[in-house]
């Protein structure tokens, strides 16, 4: 039996149970004949021996009756929307739908789309005390929201709390149906890209002091729960870890962030500053909030390359633009500090980063230009000790004579290979590498 079949069988049972709950709530609310005195007595399906993705989700998060009602309610517009058609009953006295049923209208979907009000009605009916208890299901620390399983979207301020649209996240919709947890797609609403590498730690050439700081980051990710909870230090230590990587371009900052994720089994997302930064007031904060909100409950490493574009120094407020820019930086400072995961900022110049950020970093890691010995390792790593090198190539001489970063050396090797094949040679010669070095140095305004 396929994963989809297993999931469908479980969801079918859960939908059947929910349908009973909804029908009995309608009967009880309108004082019609009902088989139960309270919908709470309608036990949900037993998932103890169920291996479906949905059942595992329920068990892993210990979701109880009320939470299961909310979850299947959020899933129904995707699974069996007609179940909610019962909520289209019209109030004959007012010739419109019932306010207490909640719901919102989609632009193309013709079915009933639930709100928190819908969940409150199903769970509480007209019981005010129970309705007040339902509020806890939609607080940020509730299992459904804290783990990013559902989301509640409010259309503007001043609206009643329960009027927020109730939706299941795309990640958990895919998990419950296909059994695959789909990572968020790069878009305007999620301006971040997952970065990976085929390289390993042995391909990274760094000083012992830098490696020591990197070990501190990975150790925190692995042992933060022990430090915060088992050792009881969470009272004074804030969640999360913030690191600043600074140094010349091409010295391994991005690769290091990616390898940290590999070491601890975490996805690393590089924030696309071109889609985050906006000239319009408030838009930068909004764009960044989309990333932080989605990353809040996930085991991600957020990587900000060229971070000084976002986290630059605050200035004297000589104009309204300066004031808004400073407010923007203050907002970013708050979000980074409150983020419970790992945030890595990378910049070529540490001096460009606002001091308020620097004080809040747990690690400040300087990636220096490699020395001659490190450059030789980088040359060998980039060429993979290739048999495609001509006998006249002397990597030791190149390493000692030319000060290049790891990224620049990789570019030189690429150029050397291209040039050799362009000249119909099967091996890279010393002159190919020298020409490539000259091209790299010209980028920095230098000559051989």
Secondary structure, DSSP 8 states (H G I E B T S, - for coil): --HHHHHHHHHHHHHHHHHHHHHHHHHHHTT---S-S-GGGS-----TT--SHHHHHHHHTT--HHHHHHHHHHHHHHH-GGGGGGGG-EETTTTEE-GGG--B--SS--S-B-BHHHHHHHHHTT-HHHHHHHGGGGSTTSHHHHTTSEEEE--STT--GGGSEEEE-HHHHHHHHHS-------BTTB-EEE---S--GGG----HHHHHHHHHHHHHHHHHHIIIIIS--TTTS-SSEEEEEEESTTSSHHHHHHHHHHHHT-EEEEE-HHHH--SSTTHHHHHHHHHHHHHTTS-EEEEETTTHHHHB------SHHHHHHHHHHHHHHHHHHH-SSEEEEEES-GGGB-HHHHTT-SEEEEE----HHHHHHHHHHHHTT-TTB-TT--HHHHHHH----HHHHHHHHHHHHHHHHHTT-SSB-HHHHHHHHHHHHHHTT---
